[in-house]
Amino acid sequence: MFESFNDVLTFEETCKALRMGKNMLYKLLRNGTIKSVKIGRKYYVPKVSLNEFINSYCN
């Protein structure tokens, strides 16, 4: 589904991939709906986490 993206996405890339605003994505990352890694002040999202998130709403 997200073939054109790297295995790990930055916050901005994740917004673009999900066509989602910053505030909504921050909310989903903070409450653990989308699994991510926070290094310093930046979030990184594995592509696998995006697929899990999308699949959880399709099933």
Backbone torsions as a table, in degrees:
resi	resn	phi	psi	omega
1	MET	NA	-41.0	-178.0
2	PHE	-112.9	45.7	-173.9
3	GLU	-60.6	-33.5	-175.7
4	SER	-76.3	-6.7	-179.2
5	PHE	-99.6	157.4	174.9
6	ASN	-67.2	171.9	179.7
7	ASP	-67.3	-26.9	177.7
8	VAL	-125.7	128.3	-176.7
9	LEU	-106.8	147.3	172.7
10	THR	-77.8	172.5	178.4
11	PHE	-58.2	-46.4	-177.8
12	GLU	-64.3	-41.3	178.0
13	GLU	-64.4	-36.6	178.9
14	THR	-66.3	-42.3	175.8
15	CYS	-57.5	-45.3	-178.5
16	LYS	-65.8	-43.9	-177.8
17	ALA	-63.0	-39.8	-177.9
18	LEU	-92.2	-4.4	-176.4
19	ARG	52.1	54.5	-171.9
20	MET	-130.7	148.4	177.2
21	GLY	-76.1	163.6	-178.0
22	LYS	-60.8	-46.0	-176.4
23	ASN	-61.6	-42.7	179.2
24	MET	-66.2	-41.7	179.8
25	LEU	-65.2	-42.5	176.8
26	TYR	-56.7	-42.6	-179.6
27	LYS	-61.9	-45.7	-179.4
28	LEU	-66.7	-34.8	178.2
29	LEU	-71.8	-43.3	-178.2
30	ARG	-65.5	-38.6	-178.1
31	ASN	-88.5	1.8	174.0
32	GLY	83.9	7.5	178.0
33	THR	-62.8	-40.2	172.3
34	ILE	-111.9	121.8	-178.6
35	LYS	-73.4	138.1	-178.4
36	SER	-150.2	172.5	174.7
37	VAL	-121.0	132.0	177.8
38	LYS	-108.0	120.3	178.1
39	ILE	-117.9	113.2	-174.2
40	GLY	66.7	-120.6	179.9
41	ARG	-104.5	4.2	-174.3
42	LYS	-110.3	143.5	175.8
43	TYR	-98.3	140.8	173.4
44	TYR	-127.6	134.6	-173.6
45	VAL	-120.2	119.5	174.8
46	PRO	-65.6	142.5	179.9
47	LYS	-59.1	-32.3	178.2
48	VAL	-59.1	-38.6	179.8
49	SER	-65.0	-35.8	177.6
50	LEU	-66.5	-42.7	178.0
51	ASN	-62.4	-41.4	177.5
52	GLU	-62.1	-43.0	-179.6
53	PHE	-62.0	-47.3	180.0
54	ILE	-64.8	-44.9	-178.9
55	ASN	-64.6	-30.8	-179.9
56	SER	-66.8	-24.9	179.1
57	TYR	-94.5	-15.8	-179.4
58	CYS	-89.0	-19.5	-176.9
59	ASN	-100.0	NA	NA
